[in-house]
Amino acid sequence: MFSRVANFCRKVLSRDEEAPAEVEEKRLMTVIPRESHTISRKDISENALKVLYRLNKAGFEAYLVGGGVRDLLLGQKPKDFDVTTNATPEEMRKLFRNCRLVGRRFRLAHVMFGPEVIEVATFRGHHQAEDAVVTEVEDRNTSQRAQSGMLLRDNIFGNIEDDAQRRDLTINSLYYSVADFTVRDYVGGLSDLQQGIVRMIGDPELRYREDPVRMLRVVRFAAKLKMSIAPETAEPIPRLASLLRDIPSARLFEESLKLLQAGYGYDTYLLLREYQLFQPLFPTITRNFTELEDSPMERMLLQVLKNTDNRIHNQMRVNPAFLFAAMFWYPQLETAQRIAQESGLTYYDAFALAMNDTLDEACRALAIPKRITTLIRDIWQLQLRISRRQGKRAWKLMEHPKFRAAYDLLALRAEVENSPELLRLTHWWGEFQAAAPPQQKNMMNTLDDEPTARRRTRRPRKRPAGPRRDNSSTSA
């Protein structure tokens, strides 16, 4: 499907080699006519087309832009469709009743069509020599930088040529017009798409300092599209990776999900480590990396990311709570053992403190929401209970909402550690879940009673004396 575009690119490139230097800027603007590309309106969201047509009818320029155009040219189904226009956010709000304005760093219009949201951005412009000071009117054309060079406010509007230069990657700076069905390329994105190269537009170091998250985007698209990173785009990344610490932790959490839970997490993880981007996101985990990269924690990371990718490719649901529970399991376990040795606390209490310490540090880098950390705690705590199957414990454990996730983590641990004990326990729970009630009862009757006897000697010390003490030993 991409062959027509590739042939067109070769023709354009051959003409460009003969072009004089003074027309260099002009030769970068390439218009691909309808007969030379594979994009069809039938592959574009009807709601995106509605937005494009209404903007054109109202006298505005409007283009489909970014990943949607890139994926259509590659013959893939876009995840979403973004639109860019010369209409300002206020003009968008007047034109669409189902529109709301969002964003502070750069104002965007979200046009709502039920569950589908079409994001519309006004053409971005170039910054002045000295960025303007933010005024009280947020919607004015204003820009503000931090001392590090990071953009704090970016409401500078321009034309389509400016907008193309302001985008991050060449392959994401392609424009499709419903007015004449052409694709426009201002930065050589078609050539990079053909050659499989991820390239930053402009000076990479300056662009990374403006927004350090662009380094994560470079790695993410290289892994997703199985492309190589241009050398000049890759070179500054390890040097500037620490700039990610200046990014709000809530934004980094969202970025971490895009990196690791989009179906190509394994390849992304390898690139994050190669370019030293993993440490700012997961300092707790990075501290436990080994020289041979073969610790149980590192094997767990590889396996859980491979499993997550497989589930996504098979259209199965994934939960970030399970992913993080697996990723942080061994750092948390090591912390629990250290606390137990140093404090003299029971292992259960040390385990609880270790959960707090591990998640607190993780949340300082990534603002993991409480709804997710609560589930992580449940999955971890069930690891302590999952070996206790006597009496009614096995049936009660299976009723826990996160039992299946806890079982999956147990199976991962058994695979990673190759522990006979964990392998037997995993096999037993696998059979127990699939067995009929009479068979389950028989499996319970064949369990060794020794663990129950040991627990009975400890439990009275943990419970206050009272009239219900005698009954409690049979209700665990």
C-alpha positions as CSV (number, residue, x, y, z in Angstrom):
1,M,0.0,0.0,0.0
2,F,2.9,2.3,0.6
3,S,4.6,1.6,-2.8
4,R,2.9,4.5,-4.6
5,V,4.1,7.0,-2.0
6,A,7.6,5.5,-2.0
7,N,7.8,5.8,-5.7
8,F,6.7,9.4,-5.5
9,C,9.3,10.1,-2.8
10,R,12.1,8.7,-4.9
11,K,11.0,11.0,-7.8
12,V,10.9,14.0,-5.5
13,L,14.3,13.2,-3.9
14,S,15.9,12.7,-7.3
15,R,14.6,16.2,-8.4
16,D,15.8,17.7,-5.1
17,E,19.4,16.5,-5.7
18,E,19.5,18.7,-8.8
19,A,17.8,21.7,-7.1
20,P,20.0,24.7,-6.2
21,A,20.8,25.5,-2.6
22,E,18.8,28.7,-2.6
23,V,15.5,26.8,-3.0
24,E,16.2,24.4,-0.2
25,E,13.3,25.6,1.9
26,K,10.9,25.3,-1.0
27,R,11.9,21.7,-2.0
28,L,11.0,20.5,1.5
29,M,7.4,21.3,0.8
30,T,6.0,18.3,-1.1
31,V,2.4,17.9,-2.2
32,I,1.4,14.3,-3.0
33,P,-1.7,14.2,-5.2
34,R,-4.5,11.7,-4.6
35,E,-3.4,9.2,-7.3
36,S,0.1,8.9,-5.6
37,H,-1.0,8.0,-2.1
38,T,-3.2,5.4,-0.5
39,I,-5.3,7.4,2.0
40,S,-9.0,7.0,1.4
41,R,-11.8,8.8,3.2
42,K,-13.5,5.6,3.9
43,D,-10.7,4.8,6.4
44,I,-11.1,8.1,8.2
45,S,-13.5,8.6,11.1
46,E,-16.8,10.1,10.0
47,N,-16.6,12.5,12.9
48,A,-13.2,13.7,11.9
49,L,-14.5,14.2,8.4
50,K,-17.4,16.3,9.8
51,V,-15.0,18.5,11.6
52,L,-12.8,19.0,8.6
53,Y,-15.7,19.7,6.3
54,R,-17.4,22.2,8.6
55,L,-14.1,24.1,9.1
56,N,-13.6,24.2,5.3
57,K,-17.1,25.4,4.8
58,A,-16.7,28.2,7.3
59,G,-13.7,29.4,5.4
60,F,-10.9,27.9,7.5
61,E,-7.9,25.8,6.5
62,A,-8.2,22.3,8.1
63,Y,-6.1,19.2,7.8
64,L,-5.9,15.7,9.3
65,V,-2.4,15.6,10.9
66,G,0.0,13.5,12.9
67,G,-0.2,9.8,13.7
68,G,-3.5,9.3,11.9
69,V,-1.9,10.3,8.5
70,R,1.2,8.3,9.3
71,D,-0.7,5.2,10.1
72,L,-3.0,5.5,7.0
73,L,0.1,5.8,4.8
74,L,1.6,2.7,6.5
75,G,-1.7,0.8,5.9
76,Q,-2.5,0.6,9.6
77,K,-5.6,1.5,11.4
78,P,-5.2,4.8,13.4
79,K,-6.0,4.8,17.1
80,D,-7.4,8.3,16.8
81,F,-7.6,11.3,14.4
82,D,-6.3,14.7,15.1
83,V,-7.1,17.9,13.2
84,T,-5.1,21.1,12.8
85,T,-6.5,24.4,11.5
86,N,-6.0,28.2,11.4
87,A,-9.2,28.7,13.4
88,T,-8.4,29.8,17.0
89,P,-9.8,27.9,20.0
90,E,-12.4,30.6,20.5
91,E,-13.6,30.4,16.9
92,M,-13.8,26.6,17.3
93,R,-16.0,27.0,20.3
94,K,-18.4,29.2,18.3
95,L,-18.4,26.9,15.3
96,F,-19.1,23.6,17.3
97,R,-21.6,23.5,20.1
98,N,-20.2,20.1,21.2
99,C,-16.7,21.7,21.7
100,R,-14.8,22.3,24.9
101,L,-11.4,24.0,25.3
102,V,-8.7,22.2,27.3
103,G,-5.0,22.6,28.1
104,R,-3.0,25.4,29.7
105,R,0.4,24.8,28.1
106,F,-1.2,24.9,24.7
107,R,-5.0,25.4,24.1
108,L,-6.8,22.7,22.3
109,A,-10.4,22.2,21.2
110,H,-12.0,18.8,21.9
111,V,-15.0,18.2,19.7
112,M,-17.2,15.6,21.4
113,F,-19.1,12.9,19.5
114,G,-20.3,10.6,22.2
115,P,-17.3,8.4,23.3
116,E,-15.1,9.7,20.4
117,V,-13.2,13.0,20.8
118,I,-11.7,14.8,17.8
119,E,-8.8,16.9,19.0
120,V,-8.3,20.1,17.1
121,A,-5.2,22.3,17.5
122,T,-4.6,25.7,16.0
123,F,-1.5,26.0,13.8
124,R,1.4,26.6,16.1
125,G,3.8,29.5,15.4
126,H,7.5,30.1,16.1
127,H,8.6,31.7,19.3
128,Q,9.9,35.3,19.3
129,A,13.5,36.1,20.2
130,E,12.3,36.7,23.8
131,D,9.3,34.8,24.9
132,A,6.4,36.9,26.0
133,V,5.5,37.2,29.6
134,V,2.3,35.4,30.5
135,T,-0.6,37.8,31.0
136,E,-3.8,37.4,32.9
137,V,-5.6,36.5,29.7
138,E,-4.8,32.9,29.2
139,D,-6.0,32.6,25.6
140,R,-3.7,35.3,24.2
141,N,-0.7,34.3,22.0
142,T,1.7,33.9,24.9
143,S,4.7,31.8,25.6
144,Q,6.8,31.2,28.8
145,R,9.9,29.1,29.4
146,A,11.6,27.8,32.5
147,Q,15.3,28.6,33.1
148,S,16.1,25.1,31.8
149,G,14.5,26.0,28.5
150,M,11.4,23.9,29.1
151,L,8.2,25.5,27.7
152,L,5.7,26.3,30.3
153,R,3.2,28.1,28.1
154,D,3.0,27.6,24.3
155,N,0.0,29.5,22.9
156,I,1.8,30.9,19.9
157,F,-0.3,30.6,16.7
158,G,1.0,30.6,13.1
159,N,0.4,29.2,9.7
160,I,0.7,25.6,8.4
161,E,4.4,26.0,7.5
162,D,5.2,27.1,11.0
163,D,3.1,24.3,12.4
164,A,5.0,21.7,10.5
165,Q,8.3,23.0,11.9
166,R,6.9,23.1,15.4
167,R,5.9,19.4,15.5
168,D,8.3,16.9,17.1
169,L,9.0,14.1,14.6
170,T,9.1,14.3,10.8
171,I,6.9,11.2,10.4
172,N,4.2,12.9,12.5
173,S,4.3,16.1,10.5
174,L,2.2,15.0,7.5
175,Y,-1.0,16.7,6.5
176,Y,-4.0,15.4,4.7
177,S,-6.6,17.7,3.1
178,V,-10.2,16.8,2.3
179,A,-10.4,19.9,0.1
180,D,-8.2,18.4,-2.6
181,F,-7.3,15.0,-1.1
182,T,-3.6,15.7,-1.1
183,V,-0.9,14.9,1.4
184,R,1.5,17.7,2.3
185,D,5.0,17.2,3.6
186,Y,7.0,20.2,4.8
187,V,9.9,18.5,6.7
188,G,10.8,15.3,4.7
189,G,8.5,13.0,6.7
190,L,7.6,10.9,3.7
191,S,11.2,10.1,3.0
192,D,11.8,9.1,6.7
193,L,8.6,7.1,6.7
194,Q,9.8,5.2,3.7
195,Q,13.3,4.6,5.1
196,G,12.0,3.7,8.6
197,I,13.7,6.5,10.5
198,V,12.5,8.4,13.5
199,R,13.9,11.9,13.3
200,M,13.4,15.0,15.4
201,I,12.5,18.2,13.6
202,G,15.0,21.0,14.2
203,D,17.8,21.0,16.8
204,P,17.2,17.8,18.9
205,E,18.9,19.2,22.0
206,L,16.9,22.4,21.9
207,R,13.6,20.5,21.3
208,Y,14.3,18.1,24.2
209,R,15.0,21.0,26.5
210,E,11.7,22.6,25.4
211,D,9.9,19.4,26.4
212,P,11.9,16.5,27.8
213,V,8.9,14.1,27.2
214,R,9.9,14.2,23.5
215,M,12.8,11.9,24.3
216,L,10.2,9.3,25.5
217,R,8.2,9.9,22.3
218,V,11.2,9.2,20.1
219,V,11.8,5.9,21.9
220,R,8.1,5.0,21.9
221,F,7.6,5.5,18.2
222,A,10.9,3.7,17.3
223,A,9.6,0.7,19.2
224,K,6.1,0.9,18.0
225,L,6.9,1.3,14.3
226,K,10.1,-0.9,14.5
227,M,12.1,2.0,13.1
228,S,15.6,3.2,13.8
229,I,16.4,6.5,15.5
230,A,18.4,9.0,13.4
231,P,21.9,9.4,15.0
232,E,21.6,13.2,15.6
233,T,18.2,12.5,17.2
234,A,19.6,9.8,19.5
235,E,22.9,11.4,20.6
236,P,21.6,13.9,23.1
237,I,19.1,11.6,24.8
238,P,21.4,9.9,27.4
239,R,22.9,13.3,28.3
240,L,19.6,15.0,28.8
241,A,17.6,12.0,30.3
242,S,17.8,13.6,33.8
243,L,15.6,16.5,32.5
244,L,12.6,14.2,32.9
245,R,12.8,14.8,36.6
246,D,11.4,18.3,36.0
247,I,8.3,16.9,34.4
248,P,5.2,16.6,36.6
249,S,4.9,13.1,38.0
250,A,1.3,12.8,36.9
251,R,2.3,13.4,33.2
252,L,5.1,10.9,33.5
253,F,2.6,8.3,34.8
254,E,0.4,8.7,31.7
255,E,3.5,8.5,29.5
256,S,4.6,5.3,31.3
257,L,1.3,3.6,30.4
258,K,1.8,4.6,26.7
259,L,5.3,3.2,26.8
260,L,4.6,-0.1,28.5
261,Q,0.9,-0.9,28.0
262,A,0.4,-0.3,24.3
263,G,1.5,-3.6,22.9
264,Y,5.2,-3.0,22.4
265,G,6.4,-2.6,26.0
266,Y,9.2,-5.2,25.7
267,D,10.9,-3.4,22.8
268,T,10.3,-0.1,24.5
269,Y,11.9,-1.2,27.8
270,L,15.0,-2.3,26.0
271,L,15.3,1.1,24.3
272,L,14.6,3.0,27.6
273,R,17.5,1.1,29.2
274,E,19.7,1.7,26.2
275,Y,19.1,5.5,26.3
276,Q,19.2,5.8,30.1
277,L,15.5,6.9,30.2
278,F,14.3,4.1,32.5
279,Q,16.0,5.5,35.6
280,P,14.1,8.8,35.8
281,L,10.8,6.8,35.5
282,F,11.6,3.9,37.8
283,P,14.5,4.8,40.1
284,T,13.5,2.1,42.6
285,I,13.8,-0.6,40.0
286,T,17.0,0.8,38.4
287,R,18.9,0.6,41.7
288,N,18.4,-3.1,41.6
289,F,19.8,-3.7,38.1
290,T,22.7,-6.1,37.9
291,E,25.7,-6.2,35.7
292,L,24.7,-9.5,34.0
293,E,21.0,-8.3,33.8
294,D,19.9,-11.7,35.0
295,S,18.5,-11.1,38.5
296,P,15.0,-12.4,39.3
297,M,13.7,-8.8,39.1
298,E,15.1,-8.2,35.6
299,R,13.8,-11.6,34.4
300,M,10.4,-10.6,35.9
301,L,10.4,-7.3,34.0
302,L,11.1,-9.0,30.7
303,Q,8.5,-11.7,31.2
304,V,5.7,-9.5,32.4
305,L,6.2,-7.0,29.5
306,K,6.2,-9.9,27.0
307,N,3.0,-11.3,28.6
308,T,1.4,-7.8,28.5
309,D,2.3,-7.4,24.8
310,N,0.8,-10.8,24.0
311,R,-2.5,-10.0,25.9
312,I,-2.9,-6.7,24.0
313,H,-2.2,-8.3,20.6
314,N,-4.9,-10.9,21.4
315,Q,-7.4,-8.1,22.3
316,M,-7.3,-9.1,26.0
317,R,-7.6,-6.6,28.8
318,V,-4.6,-5.4,30.8
319,N,-4.4,-3.7,34.2
320,P,-1.6,-1.3,35.1
321,A,-2.0,-2.5,38.7
322,F,-0.8,-6.0,37.8
323,L,2.0,-4.6,35.7
324,F,3.4,-2.4,38.5
325,A,2.8,-5.1,41.1
326,A,5.1,-7.4,39.1
327,M,7.6,-4.8,38.3
328,F,8.1,-3.6,41.9
329,W,7.6,-7.0,43.6
330,Y,11.3,-7.8,44.1
331,P,12.4,-4.3,45.3
332,Q,9.5,-4.5,47.7
333,L,10.4,-8.0,48.8
334,E,14.1,-7.0,49.4
335,T,12.9,-3.9,51.5
336,A,10.7,-6.2,53.6
337,Q,13.5,-8.5,54.4
338,R,15.8,-5.7,55.3
339,I,13.3,-4.1,57.6
340,A,12.5,-7.4,59.3
341,Q,16.3,-8.0,59.9
342,E,17.0,-4.5,61.2
343,S,13.9,-3.8,63.2
344,G,13.0,-7.2,64.7
345,L,9.4,-6.7,63.6
346,T,7.4,-9.7,62.4
347,Y,7.7,-10.4,58.7
348,Y,4.0,-9.4,58.2
349,D,4.6,-6.0,59.8
350,A,7.9,-5.5,57.9
351,F,6.1,-6.5,54.7
352,A,3.4,-3.8,55.3
353,L,6.1,-1.1,55.9
354,A,8.0,-2.2,52.8
355,M,4.8,-1.8,50.7
356,N,4.5,1.8,52.0
357,D,8.2,2.6,51.3
358,T,8.3,1.1,47.8
359,L,5.0,2.7,46.7
360,D,5.9,6.1,48.2
361,E,9.2,6.2,46.2
362,A,7.5,5.0,43.1
363,C,4.8,7.7,43.3
364,R,7.4,10.4,43.7
365,A,8.6,9.6,40.2
366,L,5.2,8.5,38.7
367,A,2.0,9.8,40.3
368,I,0.4,6.4,40.4
369,P,-3.2,7.0,41.4
370,K,-4.5,5.6,44.7
371,R,-7.0,3.4,43.0
372,I,-4.1,1.6,41.4
373,T,-1.8,1.5,44.4
374,T,-4.7,0.0,46.4
375,L,-4.9,-2.9,44.0
376,I,-1.1,-3.3,44.0
377,R,-1.3,-3.7,47.8
378,D,-4.0,-6.3,47.5
379,I,-2.0,-8.3,44.9
380,W,1.1,-8.2,47.1
381,Q,-0.7,-9.1,50.4
382,L,-2.3,-12.1,48.7
383,Q,1.1,-13.5,48.0
384,L,1.5,-14.0,51.8
385,R,-1.9,-15.7,52.0
386,I,-1.8,-17.8,48.9
387,S,0.1,-20.7,50.4
388,R,-2.4,-21.0,53.3
389,R,-5.1,-23.3,51.9
390,Q,-6.3,-25.3,54.9
391,G,-9.9,-25.2,56.2
392,K,-12.0,-22.8,54.2
393,R,-9.1,-20.5,53.3
394,A,-8.7,-21.7,49.7
395,W,-12.4,-21.0,48.9
396,K,-12.4,-17.6,50.6
397,L,-9.2,-16.6,48.9
398,M,-10.7,-17.4,45.5
399,E,-13.6,-15.0,46.3
400,H,-11.1,-12.1,46.6
401,P,-11.6,-9.7,43.7
402,K,-7.8,-9.7,43.0
403,F,-7.3,-13.4,43.4
404,R,-6.7,-14.0,39.7
405,A,-4.1,-11.3,39.5
406,A,-2.4,-12.6,42.6
407,Y,-2.4,-16.1,41.1
408,D,-0.9,-14.7,37.9
409,L,1.9,-13.0,39.9
410,L,2.5,-16.3,41.7
411,A,2.8,-18.1,38.4
412,L,5.3,-15.4,37.2
413,R,7.4,-15.8,40.3
414,A,7.5,-19.5,39.9
415,E,8.6,-19.2,36.3
416,V,11.2,-16.6,37.1
417,E,12.7,-18.3,40.1
418,N,12.2,-21.8,38.9
419,S,11.4,-22.7,42.5
420,P,10.0,-26.2,43.1
421,E,7.9,-25.0,46.0
422,L,6.3,-22.1,43.9
423,L,5.9,-24.4,40.9
424,R,4.0,-27.0,43.0
425,L,1.9,-24.2,44.6
426,T,1.1,-22.7,41.2
427,H,0.1,-26.2,39.8
428,W,-2.1,-26.9,42.8
429,W,-4.0,-23.6,42.5
430,G,-4.3,-24.1,38.7
431,E,-6.0,-27.5,39.3
432,F,-8.1,-26.2,42.2
433,Q,-9.6,-23.4,40.2
434,A,-10.6,-25.8,37.4
435,A,-11.8,-28.6,39.6
436,A,-15.5,-29.4,40.4
437,P,-16.5,-28.9,44.1
438,P,-16.1,-32.6,45.1
439,Q,-12.6,-32.7,43.6
440,Q,-11.8,-29.5,45.3
441,K,-12.8,-31.0,48.7
442,N,-10.7,-34.0,48.0
443,M,-7.7,-31.8,47.2
444,M,-8.2,-30.0,50.5
445,N,-8.3,-33.2,52.5
446,T,-4.9,-34.3,51.1
447,L,-3.1,-31.1,52.2
448,D,-0.5,-31.4,54.9
449,D,-1.8,-30.2,58.3
450,E,1.5,-29.1,59.6
451,P,1.2,-25.4,58.5
452,T,-2.1,-25.2,60.3
453,A,-0.5,-26.4,63.6
454,R,2.2,-23.8,63.4
455,R,-0.3,-21.0,62.7
456,R,-2.4,-22.0,65.7
457,T,0.4,-21.4,68.1
458,R,0.9,-17.8,66.9
459,R,-2.7,-16.7,66.4
460,P,-3.9,-16.4,70.0
461,R,-1.1,-13.9,70.7
462,K,-2.3,-11.6,68.0
463,R,-5.9,-11.6,69.2
464,P,-7.3,-9.9,72.3
465,A,-8.8,-12.1,75.0
466,G,-12.6,-12.2,74.8
467,P,-15.7,-14.4,74.7
468,R,-15.3,-14.9,70.9
469,R,-11.7,-16.2,71.1
470,D,-12.6,-19.9,71.1
471,N,-14.7,-19.5,67.9
472,S,-12.1,-17.5,65.9
473,S,-9.7,-20.4,65.3
474,T,-12.2,-22.1,63.0
475,S,-13.2,-19.0,61.0
476,A,-10.0,-18.0,59.4
